[in-house]
Amino acid sequence: MGDLLQPWHLILIAIVAFLLFGAKRLPELGKGLGEGLKGFREGIKGVTDPAPPTTQQSTQTPPPPPPASTDPPKQG
């Protein structure tokens, strides 16, 4: 079957993309594709690198309980 992405295939793909999207949209599409690949690589890197252990504990105290009701209990 040969190589799938030979130079002629790449040229044909570029021509089709140019005809479909036009000269103004191609830079925008390339930028979006590049940013997407960068985000994908960062996401993969974050999954493979172990997270450093956190030694800082939370210094916030829990909220106080609600005040007790001062109304006398209802008898029925």
mmJSON file of the N, C-alpha and C atoms, coordinates in Angstrom:
{"data_MODEL":{"atom_site":{
"group_PDB":["ATOM","ATOM","ATOM","ATOM","ATOM","ATOM","ATOM","ATOM","ATOM","ATOM","ATOM","ATOM","ATOM","ATOM","ATOM","ATOM","ATOM","ATOM","ATOM","ATOM","ATOM","ATOM","ATOM","ATOM","ATOM","ATOM","ATOM","ATOM","ATOM","ATOM","ATOM","ATOM","ATOM","ATOM","ATOM","ATOM","ATOM","ATOM","ATOM","ATOM","ATOM","ATOM","ATOM","ATOM","ATOM","ATOM","ATOM","ATOM","ATOM","ATOM","ATOM","ATOM","ATOM","ATOM","ATOM","ATOM","ATOM","ATOM","ATOM","ATOM","ATOM","ATOM","ATOM","ATOM","ATOM","ATOM","ATOM","ATOM","ATOM","ATOM","ATOM","ATOM","ATOM","ATOM","ATOM","ATOM","ATOM","ATOM","ATOM","ATOM","ATOM","ATOM","ATOM","ATOM","ATOM","ATOM","ATOM","ATOM","ATOM","ATOM","ATOM","ATOM","ATOM","ATOM","ATOM","ATOM","ATOM","ATOM","ATOM","ATOM","ATOM","ATOM","ATOM","ATOM","ATOM","ATOM","ATOM","ATOM","ATOM","ATOM","ATOM","ATOM","ATOM","ATOM","ATOM","ATOM","ATOM","ATOM","ATOM","ATOM","ATOM","ATOM","ATOM","ATOM","ATOM","ATOM","ATOM","ATOM","ATOM","ATOM","ATOM","ATOM","ATOM","ATOM","ATOM","ATOM","ATOM","ATOM","ATOM","ATOM","ATOM","ATOM","ATOM","ATOM","ATOM","ATOM","ATOM","ATOM","ATOM","ATOM","ATOM","ATOM","ATOM","ATOM","ATOM","ATOM","ATOM","ATOM","ATOM","ATOM","ATOM","ATOM","ATOM","ATOM","ATOM","ATOM","ATOM","ATOM","ATOM","ATOM","ATOM","ATOM","ATOM","ATOM","ATOM","ATOM","ATOM","ATOM","ATOM","ATOM","ATOM","ATOM","ATOM","ATOM","ATOM","ATOM","ATOM","ATOM","ATOM","ATOM","ATOM","ATOM","ATOM","ATOM","ATOM","ATOM","ATOM","ATOM","ATOM","ATOM","ATOM","ATOM","ATOM","ATOM","ATOM","ATOM","ATOM","ATOM","ATOM","ATOM","ATOM","ATOM","ATOM","ATOM","ATOM","ATOM","ATOM","ATOM","ATOM","ATOM","ATOM","ATOM","ATOM","ATOM","ATOM","ATOM","ATOM","ATOM"],
"id":[1,2,3,4,5,6,7,8,9,10,11,12,13,14,15,16,17,18,19,20,21,22,23,24,25,26,27,28,29,30,31,32,33,34,35,36,37,38,39,40,41,42,43,44,45,46,47,48,49,50,51,52,53,54,55,56,57,58,59,60,61,62,63,64,65,66,67,68,69,70,71,72,73,74,75,76,77,78,79,80,81,82,83,84,85,86,87,88,89,90,91,92,93,94,95,96,97,98,99,100,101,102,103,104,105,106,107,108,109,110,111,112,113,114,115,116,117,118,119,120,121,122,123,124,125,126,127,128,129,130,131,132,133,134,135,136,137,138,139,140,141,142,143,144,145,146,147,148,149,150,151,152,153,154,155,156,157,158,159,160,161,162,163,164,165,166,167,168,169,170,171,172,173,174,175,176,177,178,179,180,181,182,183,184,185,186,187,188,189,190,191,192,193,194,195,196,197,198,199,200,201,202,203,204,205,206,207,208,209,210,211,212,213,214,215,216,217,218,219,220,221,222,223,224,225,226,227,228],
"type_symbol":["N","C","C","N","C","C","N","C","C","N","C","C","N","C","C","N","C","C","N","C","C","N","C","C","N","C","C","N","C","C","N","C","C","N","C","C","N","C","C","N","C","C","N","C","C","N","C","C","N","C","C","N","C","C","N","C","C","N","C","C","N","C","C","N","C","C","N","C","C","N","C","C","N","C","C","N","C","C","N","C","C","N","C","C","N","C","C","N","C","C","N","C","C","N","C","C","N","C","C","N","C","C","N","C","C","N","C","C","N","C","C","N","C","C","N","C","C","N","C","C","N","C","C","N","C","C","N","C","C","N","C","C","N","C","C","N","C","C","N","C","C","N","C","C","N","C","C","N","C","C","N","C","C","N","C","C","N","C","C","N","C","C","N","C","C","N","C","C","N","C","C","N","C","C","N","C","C","N","C","C","N","C","C","N","C","C","N","C","C","N","C","C","N","C","C","N","C","C","N","C","C","N","C","C","N","C","C","N","C","C","N","C","C","N","C","C","N","C","C","N","C","C","N","C","C","N","C","C"],
"label_atom_id":["N","CA","C","N","CA","C","N","CA","C","N","CA","C","N","CA","C","N","CA","C","N","CA","C","N","CA","C","N","CA","C","N","CA","C","N","CA","C","N","CA","C","N","CA","C","N","CA","C","N","CA","C","N","CA","C","N","CA","C","N","CA","C","N","CA","C","N","CA","C","N","CA","C","N","CA","C","N","CA","C","N","CA","C","N","CA","C","N","CA","C","N","CA","C","N","CA","C","N","CA","C","N","CA","C","N","CA","C","N","CA","C","N","CA","C","N","CA","C","N","CA","C","N","CA","C","N","CA","C","N","CA","C","N","CA","C","N","CA","C","N","CA","C","N","CA","C","N","CA","C","N","CA","C","N","CA","C","N","CA","C","N","CA","C","N","CA","C","N","CA","C","N","CA","C","N","CA","C","N","CA","C","N","CA","C","N","CA","C","N","CA","C","N","CA","C","N","CA","C","N","CA","C","N","CA","C","N","CA","C","N","CA","C","N","CA","C","N","CA","C","N","CA","C","N","CA","C","N","CA","C","N","CA","C","N","CA","C","N","CA","C","N","CA","C","N","CA","C","N","CA","C","N","CA","C","N","CA","C","N","CA","C","N","CA","C"],
"label_alt_id":[null,null,null,null,null,null,null,null,null,null,null,null,null,null,null,null,null,null,null,null,null,null,null,null,null,null,null,null,null,null,null,null,null,null,null,null,null,null,null,null,null,null,null,null,null,null,null,null,null,null,null,null,null,null,null,null,null,null,null,null,null,null,null,null,null,null,null,null,null,null,null,null,null,null,null,null,null,null,null,null,null,null,null,null,null,null,null,null,null,null,null,null,null,null,null,null,null,null,null,null,null,null,null,null,null,null,null,null,null,null,null,null,null,null,null,null,null,null,null,null,null,null,null,null,null,null,null,null,null,null,null,null,null,null,null,null,null,null,null,null,null,null,null,null,null,null,null,null,null,null,null,null,null,null,null,null,null,null,null,null,null,null,null,null,null,null,null,null,null,null,null,null,null,null,null,null,null,null,null,null,null,null,null,null,null,null,null,null,null,null,null,null,null,null,null,null,null,null,null,null,null,null,null,null,null,null,null,null,null,null,null,null,null,null,null,null,null,null,null,null,null,null,null,null,null,null,null,null],
"label_comp_id":["MET","MET","MET","GLY","GLY","GLY","ASP","ASP","ASP","LEU","LEU","LEU","LEU","LEU","LEU","GLN","GLN","GLN","PRO","PRO","PRO","TRP","TRP","TRP","HIS","HIS","HIS","LEU","LEU","LEU","ILE","ILE","ILE","LEU","LEU","LEU","ILE","ILE","ILE","ALA","ALA","ALA","ILE","ILE","ILE","VAL","VAL","VAL","ALA","ALA","ALA","PHE","PHE","PHE","LEU","LEU","LEU","LEU","LEU","LEU","PHE","PHE","PHE","GLY","GLY","GLY","ALA","ALA","ALA","LYS","LYS","LYS","ARG","ARG","ARG","LEU","LEU","LEU","PRO","PRO","PRO","GLU","GLU","GLU","LEU","LEU","LEU","GLY","GLY","GLY","LYS","LYS","LYS","GLY","GLY","GLY","LEU","LEU","LEU","GLY","GLY","GLY","GLU","GLU","GLU","GLY","GLY","GLY","LEU","LEU","LEU","LYS","LYS","LYS","GLY","GLY","GLY","PHE","PHE","PHE","ARG","ARG","ARG","GLU","GLU","GLU","GLY","GLY","GLY","ILE","ILE","ILE","LYS","LYS","LYS","GLY","GLY","GLY","VAL","VAL","VAL","THR","THR","THR","ASP","ASP","ASP","PRO","PRO","PRO","ALA","ALA","ALA","PRO","PRO","PRO","PRO","PRO","PRO","THR","THR","THR","THR","THR","THR","GLN","GLN","GLN","GLN","GLN","GLN","SER","SER","SER","THR","THR","THR","GLN","GLN","GLN","THR","THR","THR","PRO","PRO","PRO","PRO","PRO","PRO","PRO","PRO","PRO","PRO","PRO","PRO","PRO","PRO","PRO","PRO","PRO","PRO","ALA","ALA","ALA","SER","SER","SER","THR","THR","THR","ASP","ASP","ASP","PRO","PRO","PRO","PRO","PRO","PRO","LYS","LYS","LYS","GLN","GLN","GLN","GLY","GLY","GLY"],
"label_asym_id":["A","A","A","A","A","A","A","A","A","A","A","A","A","A","A","A","A","A","A","A","A","A","A","A","A","A","A","A","A","A","A","A","A","A","A","A","A","A","A","A","A","A","A","A","A","A","A","A","A","A","A","A","A","A","A","A","A","A","A","A","A","A","A","A","A","A","A","A","A","A","A","A","A","A","A","A","A","A","A","A","A","A","A","A","A","A","A","A","A","A","A","A","A","A","A","A","A","A","A","A","A","A","A","A","A","A","A","A","A","A","A","A","A","A","A","A","A","A","A","A","A","A","A","A","A","A","A","A","A","A","A","A","A","A","A","A","A","A","A","A","A","A","A","A","A","A","A","A","A","A","A","A","A","A","A","A","A","A","A","A","A","A","A","A","A","A","A","A","A","A","A","A","A","A","A","A","A","A","A","A","A","A","A","A","A","A","A","A","A","A","A","A","A","A","A","A","A","A","A","A","A","A","A","A","A","A","A","A","A","A","A","A","A","A","A","A","A","A","A","A","A","A","A","A","A","A","A","A"],
"label_entity_id":["1","1","1","1","1","1","1","1","1","1","1","1","1","1","1","1","1","1","1","1","1","1","1","1","1","1","1","1","1","1","1","1","1","1","1","1","1","1","1","1","1","1","1","1","1","1","1","1","1","1","1","1","1","1","1","1","1","1","1","1","1","1","1","1","1","1","1","1","1","1","1","1","1","1","1","1","1","1","1","1","1","1","1","1","1","1","1","1","1","1","1","1","1","1","1","1","1","1","1","1","1","1","1","1","1","1","1","1","1","1","1","1","1","1","1","1","1","1","1","1","1","1","1","1","1","1","1","1","1","1","1","1","1","1","1","1","1","1","1","1","1","1","1","1","1","1","1","1","1","1","1","1","1","1","1","1","1","1","1","1","1","1","1","1","1","1","1","1","1","1","1","1","1","1","1","1","1","1","1","1","1","1","1","1","1","1","1","1","1","1","1","1","1","1","1","1","1","1","1","1","1","1","1","1","1","1","1","1","1","1","1","1","1","1","1","1","1","1","1","1","1","1","1","1","1","1","1","1"],
"label_seq_id":[1,1,1,2,2,2,3,3,3,4,4,4,5,5,5,6,6,6,7,7,7,8,8,8,9,9,9,10,10,10,11,11,11,12,12,12,13,13,13,14,14,14,15,15,15,16,16,16,17,17,17,18,18,18,19,19,19,20,20,20,21,21,21,22,22,22,23,23,23,24,24,24,25,25,25,26,26,26,27,27,27,28,28,28,29,29,29,30,30,30,31,31,31,32,32,32,33,33,33,34,34,34,35,35,35,36,36,36,37,37,37,38,38,38,39,39,39,40,40,40,41,41,41,42,42,42,43,43,43,44,44,44,45,45,45,46,46,46,47,47,47,48,48,48,49,49,49,50,50,50,51,51,51,52,52,52,53,53,53,54,54,54,55,55,55,56,56,56,57,57,57,58,58,58,59,59,59,60,60,60,61,61,61,62,62,62,63,63,63,64,64,64,65,65,65,66,66,66,67,67,67,68,68,68,69,69,69,70,70,70,71,71,71,72,72,72,73,73,73,74,74,74,75,75,75,76,76,76],
"pdbx_PDB_ins_code":[null,null,null,null,null,null,null,null,null,null,null,null,null,null,null,null,null,null,null,null,null,null,null,null,null,null,null,null,null,null,null,null,null,null,null,null,null,null,null,null,null,null,null,null,null,null,null,null,null,null,null,null,null,null,null,null,null,null,null,null,null,null,null,null,null,null,null,null,null,null,null,null,null,null,null,null,null,null,null,null,null,null,null,null,null,null,null,null,null,null,null,null,null,null,null,null,null,null,null,null,null,null,null,null,null,null,null,null,null,null,null,null,null,null,null,null,null,null,null,null,null,null,null,null,null,null,null,null,null,null,null,null,null,null,null,null,null,null,null,null,null,null,null,null,null,null,null,null,null,null,null,null,null,null,null,null,null,null,null,null,null,null,null,null,null,null,null,null,null,null,null,null,null,null,null,null,null,null,null,null,null,null,null,null,null,null,null,null,null,null,null,null,null,null,null,null,null,null,null,null,null,null,null,null,null,null,null,null,null,null,null,null,null,null,null,null,null,null,null,null,null,null,null,null,null,null,null,null],
"Cartn_x":[0.826,0.0,0.869,2.111,3.023,2.81,3.554,3.432,2.119,1.464,0.17,0.305,1.274,1.418,2.657,2.561,3.619,3.501,4.544,4.489,3.308,2.959,1.826,0.518,0.392,-0.83,-0.953,0.165,0.143,-0.191,0.348,0.043,-1.437,-1.976,-3.391,-4.278,-3.918,-4.685,-4.631,-3.462,-3.326,-4.186,-4.23,-5.042,-6.524,-6.964,-8.376,-8.731,-7.852,-8.109,-8.188,-7.303,-7.324,-8.623,-9.089,-10.336,-11.547,-11.538,-12.678,-12.773,-11.65,-11.687,-11.251,-10.508,-10.056,-8.805,-8.214,-6.939,-7.092,-8.236,-8.402,-8.623,-9.279,-9.594,-8.463,-7.558,-6.495,-5.582,-5.135,-4.308,-5.054,-6.333,-7.135,-7.272,-7.504,-7.609,-6.289,-5.188,-3.872,-3.571,-3.926,-3.698,-4.536,-5.788,-6.653,-6.166,-5.704,-5.17,-3.909,-3.039,-1.812,-2.096,-3.045,-3.403,-4.034,-4.833,-5.441,-4.408,-3.433,-2.367,-1.515,-1.252,-0.473,-1.216,-2.501,-3.292,-3.347,-3.424,-3.443,-2.133,-1.012,0.299,0.444,-0.016,0.061,-0.812,-1.956,-2.835,-2.228,-1.599,-0.932,0.243,0.994,2.134,1.664,0.537,-0.003,-0.457,-0.914,-1.365,-0.177,0.896,2.036,2.931,3.007,3.836,3.064,3.669,2.969,2.892,1.792,1.599,2.411,3.075,3.841,2.893,3.291,2.405,2.249,1.07,0.808,0.985,1.774,2.013,1.221,0.671,-0.082,-1.507,-1.926,-3.278,-4.166,-5.428,-6.392,-6.415,-6.338,-6.36,-7.74,-8.697,-10.047,-10.743,-11.513,-12.296,-13.689,-14.338,-15.694,-16.642,-17.743,-18.685,-19.322,-19.676,-20.29,-21.675,-22.132,-23.47,-24.528,-25.707,-26.756,-27.183,-27.621,-28.026,-29.268,-29.328,-30.481,-31.708,-32.843,-34.085,-34.448,-34.887,-35.276,-36.782,-37.533,-38.987,-39.286,-40.304,-40.677,-41.263,-41.078,-41.634,-43.154,-43.73,-45.18,-45.745,-46.807,-47.475,-48.831,-49.181,-50.389,-51.335],
"Cartn_y":[-1.191,0.0,1.253,1.152,2.281,3.267,4.353,5.4,6.144,6.411,7.067,8.564,9.218,10.667,10.991,10.755,11.121,12.614,13.24,14.688,15.101,14.284,14.64,14.612,13.707,13.658,14.914,15.331,16.54,17.776,17.855,18.992,18.988,17.837,17.735,18.13,17.707,18.081,19.589,20.204,21.65,22.398,21.927,22.58,22.473,21.312,21.13,22.027,22.103,22.961,24.42,24.846,26.22,26.524,25.587,25.799,25.807,24.958,24.891,26.091,26.496,27.504,28.879,29.002,30.301,30.762,31.824,32.311,32.986,33.576,34.292,33.344,32.238,31.317,30.365,30.09,29.111,29.498,30.751,31.077,30.898,31.244,31.068,29.587,28.758,27.323,26.73,27.189,26.718,27.111,28.336,28.794,27.984,27.762,26.966,25.535,24.965,23.601,23.54,24.524,24.565,24.704,25.579,25.748,24.479,23.816,22.568,21.484,21.369,20.382,20.712,21.999,22.409,22.042,22.31,21.948,20.447,19.706,18.248,17.726,18.269,17.842,18.166,19.356,19.728,18.814,18.436,17.529,16.153,15.663,14.365,14.432,15.527,15.682,15.711,16.365,16.421,15.06,14.205,12.87,11.974,12.094,11.206,11.642,12.949,13.42,13.276,12.661,12.565,13.941,14.209,15.487,15.502,16.625,16.68,16.654,16.011,15.955,17.338,17.639,18.927,18.798,19.708,19.682,20.75,21.7,22.778,22.306,22.424,22.028,23.257,23.022,24.107,24.799,26.131,26.9,27.451,27.171,27.664,26.798,27.451,26.71,26.498,25.426,25.201,26.259,26.526,27.544,27.093,28.055,27.69,27.097,26.267,25.694,26.779,26.571,27.586,27.734,28.934,29.14,28.313,27.919,27.14,28.044,27.48,28.239,28.6,29.854,30.308,30.217,29.783,29.636,28.398,28.509,27.324,26.243,24.978,23.909,23.968,23.677,23.691,22.368,22.472,21.266,21.176,20.052,19.973,19.018],
"Cartn_z":[0.0,0.0,0.0,0.49,0.414,1.547,1.453,2.468,2.277,3.38,3.305,3.032,3.653,3.487,2.655,1.385,0.46,0.155,-0.368,-0.643,-1.521,-2.507,-3.374,-2.608,-1.662,-0.849,0.0,0.598,1.422,0.592,-0.605,-1.486,-1.859,-2.163,-2.509,-1.325,-0.138,1.062,1.273,1.064,1.221,0.203,-1.024,-2.057,-1.713,-1.288,-0.916,0.27,1.267,2.425,2.001,1.093,0.61,-0.125,-0.931,-1.674,-0.753,0.273,1.175,2.115,2.685,3.737,3.289,2.219,1.746,2.47,1.94,2.461,3.827,4.094,5.364,6.537,6.32,7.415,7.772,6.84,7.095,8.259,8.391,9.559,10.881,10.903,12.111,12.46,11.453,11.694,12.174,11.587,12.016,13.449,13.818,15.188,16.164,15.841,16.705,16.845,15.747,15.784,16.637,16.495,17.286,18.777,19.137,20.547,21.106,20.297,20.746,20.991,20.083,20.266,21.489,21.719,22.893,24.179,24.219,25.389,25.598,24.506,24.597,25.177,24.693,25.209,26.693,27.093,28.507,29.357,28.834,29.561,29.712,28.664,28.731,29.697,29.665,30.569,32.017,32.279,33.639,34.124,33.221,33.616,33.923,33.162,33.348,34.495,34.807,35.91,37.221,38.232,39.505,40.16,40.809,41.475,42.762,43.067,44.309,45.499,46.594,47.758,48.375,48.823,49.435,50.935,51.511,52.952,53.669,52.928,53.55,53.817,55.083,55.439,55.447,55.359,55.339,56.69,56.685,57.923,58.217,57.382,57.607,58.637,59.494,60.483,59.918,60.323,59.808,60.361,59.667,60.139,61.45,62.317,63.602,63.374,64.313,64.156,64.303,63.746,63.861,65.322,65.706,67.099,67.432,68.693,69.153,69.211,68.962,68.983,70.417,70.624,71.968,72.185,71.168,71.32,72.174,73.047,73.838,72.928,73.271,72.425,72.413,71.248,71.102,71.593,72.381,72.859,72.162,71.733,70.969,71.429],
"occupancy":[1.0,1.0,1.0,1.0,1.0,1.0,1.0,1.0,1.0,1.0,1.0,1.0,1.0,1.0,1.0,1.0,1.0,1.0,1.0,1.0,1.0,1.0,1.0,1.0,1.0,1.0,1.0,1.0,1.0,1.0,1.0,1.0,1.0,1.0,1.0,1.0,1.0,1.0,1.0,1.0,1.0,1.0,1.0,1.0,1.0,1.0,1.0,1.0,1.0,1.0,1.0,1.0,1.0,1.0,1.0,1.0,1.0,1.0,1.0,1.0,1.0,1.0,1.0,1.0,1.0,1.0,1.0,1.0,1.0,1.0,1.0,1.0,1.0,1.0,1.0,1.0,1.0,1.0,1.0,1.0,1.0,1.0,1.0,1.0,1.0,1.0,1.0,1.0,1.0,1.0,1.0,1.0,1.0,1.0,1.0,1.0,1.0,1.0,1.0,1.0,1.0,1.0,1.0,1.0,1.0,1.0,1.0,1.0,1.0,1.0,1.0,1.0,1.0,1.0,1.0,1.0,1.0,1.0,1.0,1.0,1.0,1.0,1.0,1.0,1.0,1.0,1.0,1.0,1.0,1.0,1.0,1.0,1.0,1.0,1.0,1.0,1.0,1.0,1.0,1.0,1.0,1.0,1.0,1.0,1.0,1.0,1.0,1.0,1.0,1.0,1.0,1.0,1.0,1.0,1.0,1.0,1.0,1.0,1.0,1.0,1.0,1.0,1.0,1.0,1.0,1.0,1.0,1.0,1.0,1.0,1.0,1.0,1.0,1.0,1.0,1.0,1.0,1.0,1.0,1.0,1.0,1.0,1.0,1.0,1.0,1.0,1.0,1.0,1.0,1.0,1.0,1.0,1.0,1.0,1.0,1.0,1.0,1.0,1.0,1.0,1.0,1.0,1.0,1.0,1.0,1.0,1.0,1.0,1.0,1.0,1.0,1.0,1.0,1.0,1.0,1.0,1.0,1.0,1.0,1.0,1.0,1.0,1.0,1.0,1.0,1.0,1.0,1.0],
"B_iso_or_equiv":[0.0,0.0,0.0,0.0,0.0,0.0,0.0,0.0,0.0,0.0,0.0,0.0,0.0,0.0,0.0,0.0,0.0,0.0,0.0,0.0,0.0,0.0,0.0,0.0,0.0,0.0,0.0,0.0,0.0,0.0,0.0,0.0,0.0,0.0,0.0,0.0,0.0,0.0,0.0,0.0,0.0,0.0,0.0,0.0,0.0,0.0,0.0,0.0,0.0,0.0,0.0,0.0,0.0,0.0,0.0,0.0,0.0,0.0,0.0,0.0,0.0,0.0,0.0,0.0,0.0,0.0,0.0,0.0,0.0,0.0,0.0,0.0,0.0,0.0,0.0,0.0,0.0,0.0,0.0,0.0,0.0,0.0,0.0,0.0,0.0,0.0,0.0,0.0,0.0,0.0,0.0,0.0,0.0,0.0,0.0,0.0,0.0,0.0,0.0,0.0,0.0,0.0,0.0,0.0,0.0,0.0,0.0,0.0,0.0,0.0,0.0,0.0,0.0,0.0,0.0,0.0,0.0,0.0,0.0,0.0,0.0,0.0,0.0,0.0,0.0,0.0,0.0,0.0,0.0,0.0,0.0,0.0,0.0,0.0,0.0,0.0,0.0,0.0,0.0,0.0,0.0,0.0,0.0,0.0,0.0,0.0,0.0,0.0,0.0,0.0,0.0,0.0,0.0,0.0,0.0,0.0,0.0,0.0,0.0,0.0,0.0,0.0,0.0,0.0,0.0,0.0,0.0,0.0,0.0,0.0,0.0,0.0,0.0,0.0,0.0,0.0,0.0,0.0,0.0,0.0,0.0,0.0,0.0,0.0,0.0,0.0,0.0,0.0,0.0,0.0,0.0,0.0,0.0,0.0,0.0,0.0,0.0,0.0,0.0,0.0,0.0,0.0,0.0,0.0,0.0,0.0,0.0,0.0,0.0,0.0,0.0,0.0,0.0,0.0,0.0,0.0,0.0,0.0,0.0,0.0,0.0,0.0,0.0,0.0,0.0,0.0,0.0,0.0],
"pdbx_formal_charge":[null,null,null,null,null,null,null,null,null,null,null,null,null,null,null,null,null,null,null,null,null,null,null,null,null,null,null,null,null,null,null,null,null,null,null,null,null,null,null,null,null,null,null,null,null,null,null,null,null,null,null,null,null,null,null,null,null,null,null,null,null,null,null,null,null,null,null,null,null,null,null,null,null,null,null,null,null,null,null,null,null,null,null,null,null,null,null,null,null,null,null,null,null,null,null,null,null,null,null,null,null,null,null,null,null,null,null,null,null,null,null,null,null,null,null,null,null,null,null,null,null,null,null,null,null,null,null,null,null,null,null,null,null,null,null,null,null,null,null,null,null,null,null,null,null,null,null,null,null,null,null,null,null,null,null,null,null,null,null,null,null,null,null,null,null,null,null,null,null,null,null,null,null,null,null,null,null,null,null,null,null,null,null,null,null,null,null,null,null,null,null,null,null,null,null,null,null,null,null,null,null,null,null,null,null,null,null,null,null,null,null,null,null,null,null,null,null,null,null,null,null,null,null,null,null,null,null,null],
"auth_seq_id":[1,1,1,2,2,2,3,3,3,4,4,4,5,5,5,6,6,6,7,7,7,8,8,8,9,9,9,10,10,10,11,11,11,12,12,12,13,13,13,14,14,14,15,15,15,16,16,16,17,17,17,18,18,18,19,19,19,20,20,20,21,21,21,22,22,22,23,23,23,24,24,24,25,25,25,26,26,26,27,27,27,28,28,28,29,29,29,30,30,30,31,31,31,32,32,32,33,33,33,34,34,34,35,35,35,36,36,36,37,37,37,38,38,38,39,39,39,40,40,40,41,41,41,42,42,42,43,43,43,44,44,44,45,45,45,46,46,46,47,47,47,48,48,48,49,49,49,50,50,50,51,51,51,52,52,52,53,53,53,54,54,54,55,55,55,56,56,56,57,57,57,58,58,58,59,59,59,60,60,60,61,61,61,62,62,62,63,63,63,64,64,64,65,65,65,66,66,66,67,67,67,68,68,68,69,69,69,70,70,70,71,71,71,72,72,72,73,73,73,74,74,74,75,75,75,76,76,76],
"auth_comp_id":["MET","MET","MET","GLY","GLY","GLY","ASP","ASP","ASP","LEU","LEU","LEU","LEU","LEU","LEU","GLN","GLN","GLN","PRO","PRO","PRO","TRP","TRP","TRP","HIS","HIS","HIS","LEU","LEU","LEU","ILE","ILE","ILE","LEU","LEU","LEU","ILE","ILE","ILE","ALA","ALA","ALA","ILE","ILE","ILE","VAL","VAL","VAL","ALA","ALA","ALA","PHE","PHE","PHE","LEU","LEU","LEU","LEU","LEU","LEU","PHE","PHE","PHE","GLY","GLY","GLY","ALA","ALA","ALA","LYS","LYS","LYS","ARG","ARG","ARG","LEU","LEU","LEU","PRO","PRO","PRO","GLU","GLU","GLU","LEU","LEU","LEU","GLY","GLY","GLY","LYS","LYS","LYS","GLY","GLY","GLY","LEU","LEU","LEU","GLY","GLY","GLY","GLU","GLU","GLU","GLY","GLY","GLY","LEU","LEU","LEU","LYS","LYS","LYS","GLY","GLY","GLY","PHE","PHE","PHE","ARG","ARG","ARG","GLU","GLU","GLU","GLY","GLY","GLY","ILE","ILE","ILE","LYS","LYS","LYS","GLY","GLY","GLY","VAL","VAL","VAL","THR","THR","THR","ASP","ASP","ASP","PRO","PRO","PRO","ALA","ALA","ALA","PRO","PRO","PRO","PRO","PRO","PRO","THR","THR","THR","THR","THR","THR","GLN","GLN","GLN","GLN","GLN","GLN","SER","SER","SER","THR","THR","THR","GLN","GLN","GLN","THR","THR","THR","PRO","PRO","PRO","PRO","PRO","PRO","PRO","PRO","PRO","PRO","PRO","PRO","PRO","PRO","PRO","PRO","PRO","PRO","ALA","ALA","ALA","SER","SER","SER","THR","THR","THR","ASP","ASP","ASP","PRO","PRO","PRO","PRO","PRO","PRO","LYS","LYS","LYS","GLN","GLN","GLN","GLY","GLY","GLY"],
"auth_asym_id":["A","A","A","A","A","A","A","A","A","A","A","A","A","A","A","A","A","A","A","A","A","A","A","A","A","A","A","A","A","A","A","A","A","A","A","A","A","A","A","A","A","A","A","A","A","A","A","A","A","A","A","A","A","A","A","A","A","A","A","A","A","A","A","A","A","A","A","A","A","A","A","A","A","A","A","A","A","A","A","A","A","A","A","A","A","A","A","A","A","A","A","A","A","A","A","A","A","A","A","A","A","A","A","A","A","A","A","A","A","A","A","A","A","A","A","A","A","A","A","A","A","A","A","A","A","A","A","A","A","A","A","A","A","A","A","A","A","A","A","A","A","A","A","A","A","A","A","A","A","A","A","A","A","A","A","A","A","A","A","A","A","A","A","A","A","A","A","A","A","A","A","A","A","A","A","A","A","A","A","A","A","A","A","A","A","A","A","A","A","A","A","A","A","A","A","A","A","A","A","A","A","A","A","A","A","A","A","A","A","A","A","A","A","A","A","A","A","A","A","A","A","A","A","A","A","A","A","A"],
"auth_atom_id":["N","CA","C","N","CA","C","N","CA","C","N","CA","C","N","CA","C","N","CA","C","N","CA","C","N","CA","C","N","CA","C","N","CA","C","N","CA","C","N","CA","C","N","CA","C","N","CA","C","N","CA","C","N","CA","C","N","CA","C","N","CA","C","N","CA","C","N","CA","C","N","CA","C","N","CA","C","N","CA","C","N","CA","C","N","CA","C","N","CA","C","N","CA","C","N","CA","C","N","CA","C","N","CA","C","N","CA","C","N","CA","C","N","CA","C","N","CA","C","N","CA","C","N","CA","C","N","CA","C","N","CA","C","N","CA","C","N","CA","C","N","CA","C","N","CA","C","N","CA","C","N","CA","C","N","CA","C","N","CA","C","N","CA","C","N","CA","C","N","CA","C","N","CA","C","N","CA","C","N","CA","C","N","CA","C","N","CA","C","N","CA","C","N","CA","C","N","CA","C","N","CA","C","N","CA","C","N","CA","C","N","CA","C","N","CA","C","N","CA","C","N","CA","C","N","CA","C","N","CA","C","N","CA","C","N","CA","C","N","CA","C","N","CA","C","N","CA","C","N","CA","C","N","CA","C","N","CA","C","N","CA","C","N","CA","C"],
"pdbx_PDB_model_num":[1,1,1,1,1,1,1,1,1,1,1,1,1,1,1,1,1,1,1,1,1,1,1,1,1,1,1,1,1,1,1,1,1,1,1,1,1,1,1,1,1,1,1,1,1,1,1,1,1,1,1,1,1,1,1,1,1,1,1,1,1,1,1,1,1,1,1,1,1,1,1,1,1,1,1,1,1,1,1,1,1,1,1,1,1,1,1,1,1,1,1,1,1,1,1,1,1,1,1,1,1,1,1,1,1,1,1,1,1,1,1,1,1,1,1,1,1,1,1,1,1,1,1,1,1,1,1,1,1,1,1,1,1,1,1,1,1,1,1,1,1,1,1,1,1,1,1,1,1,1,1,1,1,1,1,1,1,1,1,1,1,1,1,1,1,1,1,1,1,1,1,1,1,1,1,1,1,1,1,1,1,1,1,1,1,1,1,1,1,1,1,1,1,1,1,1,1,1,1,1,1,1,1,1,1,1,1,1,1,1,1,1,1,1,1,1,1,1,1,1,1,1,1,1,1,1,1,1]
}}}
